[in-house]
């Protein structure tokens, strides 16, 4: 009787089925591929929503803010603040449009790559890796534009809060709090951007592992 431990792999029906790519053999998706697929789909949905919000802000944002500020006790101060903010937004109009359009394209690529990985399409791994490289460049440029905008908008908000607080008392303290809040917001945004870049880098490196190549292309 042959010893099963010494039997050759070619004599094992299970191994033969795997080597032949039998459809009856279950293929286990690597956990990392699942994680990347889900994150990519979520990023695509969020990206579509973000691009939509940028479009609305560019088209009717100033009108909406004017309608919201009408009739308030500080209507004049709010109108002046909004006018200054609109001037800043106008200076960044072209970068904002480019960010919105590029974000929309990136969202479509994320959705396509994420669904493709789940469906085990051969093109999905290459598409996703290229999308991730594109995303790193996009995040760096978007954060740079955002940072420049906030550096110009923060003093406007601080001046508005100072005027608002002076009418009620404690203007200096409120202005300082506004400045601190603006700095904290920028730091938080940049920290979140670093987390995203870190996740993108991990996903890019993971998708070139042999186990992923074998799973997608095998």
VOGU-3710 file (C-alpha; in Angstrom, 3 decimals, decimal comma):
1> xxxxxxxxxx> 0,000/0,000/0,000  1,312/3,422/-0,900  2,021/5,825/1,948  -0,215/8,931/1,495  2,497/11,089/2,985  4,881/10,061/0,211  2,370/10,316/-2,600  3,307/12,714/-5,374  1,249/15,905/-5,733  0,291/14,871/-9,259
11> xxxxxxxxxx> -1,447/11,806/-7,833  -3,570/13,854/-5,466  -6,972/14,624/-7,057  -7,342/17,822/-4,991  -3,970/19,119/-6,131  -4,745/18,129/-9,706  -7,990/20,106/-9,538  -6,164/23,177/-8,258  -3,433/22,852/-10,865  -6,031/22,552/-13,594
21> xxxxxxxxxx> -7,981/25,520/-12,323  -11,108/23,483/-11,729  -14,188/25,648/-11,166  -15,175/23,330/-8,327  -12,191/24,474/-6,270  -12,927/27,476/-4,071  -10,531/30,392/-4,478  -10,002/32,319/-1,284  -9,702/36,070/-1,771  -6,775/37,553/0,197
31> xxxxxxxxxx> -7,989/39,693/3,083  -5,952/42,659/1,900  -7,681/42,587/-1,483  -11,066/42,674/0,230  -10,010/45,597/2,421  -8,632/47,543/-0,536  -11,746/46,854/-2,611  -14,116/48,087/0,099  -12,014/51,181/0,831  -11,765/51,967/-2,885
41> xxxxxxxxxx> -15,540/51,753/-3,344  -16,107/53,947/-0,282  -13,530/56,433/-1,557  -15,300/56,483/-4,912  -18,696/57,215/-3,348  -17,252/59,925/-1,083  -15,341/61,374/-4,038  -18,501/61,625/-6,146  -20,310/63,361/-3,306  -17,355/65,704/-2,711
51> xxxxxxxxxx> -17,156/66,680/-6,369  -20,904/67,370/-6,341  -20,534/69,627/-3,289  -17,651/71,514/-4,915  -19,790/72,084/-8,000  -22,711/73,378/-5,929  -20,416/75,648/-3,936  -18,854/77,128/-7,064  -22,208/77,668/-8,799  -24,553/78,875/-6,059
61> xxxxxxxxxx> -22,523/78,883/-2,850  -22,379/82,653/-2,480  -26,114/83,002/-3,159  -26,964/80,379/-0,553  -24,818/82,093/2,059  -26,412/85,454/1,292  -29,889/83,985/1,733  -28,908/82,349/5,032  -27,448/85,571/6,420  -30,401/87,807/5,585
71> xxxxxxxxxx> -32,436/89,206/8,443  -30,003/88,273/11,227  -28,867/90,659/13,970  -25,382/90,754/12,464  -26,414/90,805/8,833  -24,051/93,627/7,885  -20,994/91,987/9,483  -21,884/88,622/7,971  -22,336/90,138/4,534  -18,921/91,797/4,770
81> xxxxxxxxxx> -17,298/88,554/5,876  -18,959/86,583/3,083  -17,872/89,151/0,532  -14,242/88,776/1,646  -14,498/84,972/1,578  -16,021/85,074/-1,910  -13,059/87,170/-3,036  -10,691/84,482/-1,758  -12,721/81,752/-3,445  -12,620/83,698/-6,700
91> xxxxxxxxxx> -8,818/83,766/-6,600  -8,827/79,975/-6,280  -11,569/79,391/-8,838  -9,443/77,607/-11,450  -7,687/75,309/-8,920  -11,068/74,524/-7,335  -12,589/73,584/-10,696  -9,593/71,404/-11,530  -9,807/69,716/-8,121  -13,520/69,029/-8,601
101> xxxxxxxxxx> -13,086/67,553/-12,090  -10,013/65,541/-11,096  -11,758/64,292/-7,968  -14,676/63,123/-10,093  -12,335/61,203/-12,405  -10,525/59,691/-9,432  -13,821/58,618/-7,874  -14,793/56,769/-11,065  -11,394/55,059/-11,144  -11,731/54,040/-7,492
111> xxxxxxxxxx> -15,170/52,544/-8,095  -14,040/50,712/-11,234  -10,911/49,333/-9,583  -12,695/48,322/-6,386  -15,474/46,467/-8,188  -12,942/44,925/-10,570  -10,881/43,544/-7,688  -13,949/42,001/-6,087  -14,910/40,414/-9,401  -11,299/39,255/-9,891
121> xxxxxxxxxx> -10,837/41,002/-13,225  -7,339/40,796/-14,670  -7,178/44,506/-15,463  -8,258/45,592/-11,990  -4,889/45,198/-10,232  -3,013/47,345/-12,753  -5,816/49,915/-12,858  -5,943/50,164/-9,071  -2,178/50,566/-8,698  -2,131/53,370/-11,258
131> xxxxxxxxxx> -5,156/54,947/-9,588  -3,387/54,869/-6,235  -0,325/56,629/-7,674  -2,627/59,228/-9,192  -4,397/59,594/-5,832  -1,149/60,353/-3,977  -0,344/63,218/-6,355  -3,939/64,451/-6,154  -3,976/64,451/-2,348  -0,735/66,441/-2,164
141> xxxxxxxxxx> -1,964/69,081/-4,616  -5,425/69,318/-3,057  -4,006/69,754/0,432  -1,646/72,448/-0,799  -4,539/74,398/-2,333  -6,694/73,867/0,758  -3,925/75,064/3,026  -3,396/78,249/1,017  -7,127/78,956/1,025  -7,423/78,462/4,773
151> xxxxxxxxxx> -4,469/80,729/5,447  -6,384/83,524/3,712  -9,832/82,681/5,066  -8,789/82,256/8,723  -7,999/85,994/9,264  -11,390/86,881/7,756  -13,213/84,610/10,181  -11,136/85,934/13,062  -11,963/89,558/12,172  -15,661/88,712/11,920
161> xxxxxxxxxx> -15,719/86,942/15,284  -13,863/89,859/16,841  -16,484/92,328/15,612  -19,255/90,006/16,700  -17,825/89,549/20,170  -17,033/93,215/20,685  -20,743/93,982/20,515  -21,384/91,393/23,206  -18,149/91,705/25,192  -15,073/89,455/25,311
171> xxxxxxxxxx> -13,968/90,154/21,755  -10,278/89,438/22,287  -10,860/86,054/23,889  -13,273/84,963/21,164  -10,847/86,078/18,452  -8,054/84,049/20,034  -10,314/81,026/20,291  -11,203/81,399/16,600  -7,525/81,506/15,648  -6,783/78,398/17,697
181> xxxxxxxxxx> -9,771/76,580/16,196  -8,568/77,439/12,679  -5,086/76,083/13,396  -6,516/72,913/14,955  -8,726/72,418/11,901  -5,797/72,722/9,510  -3,651/70,367/11,599  -6,460/67,808/11,757  -7,003/68,027/7,998  -3,296/67,550/7,302
191> xxxxxxxxxx> -3,102/64,634/9,763  -6,043/62,962/8,030  -4,337/63,559/4,684  -1,209/61,796/5,966  -3,339/58,854/7,107  -4,904/58,623/3,635  -1,524/58,798/1,918  -0,282/56,075/4,256  -3,234/53,818/3,400  -2,772/54,497/-0,309
201> xxxxxxxxxx> 0,933/53,643/-0,086  0,181/50,404/1,772  -2,448/49,415/-0,810  -0,091/50,168/-3,693  2,644/47,992/-2,199  0,224/45,212/-1,251  -1,191/44,871/-4,753  2,210/43,879/-6,111  2,613/40,949/-3,712  2,881/37,506/-5,360
211> xxxxxxxx> -0,218/36,260/-3,543  -2,293/39,060/-5,093  -0,766/38,590/-8,545  -1,520/34,856/-8,350  -5,073/35,505/-7,154  -5,907/38,072/-9,868  -3,911/36,709/-12,794  -3,879/33,038/-11,841
//
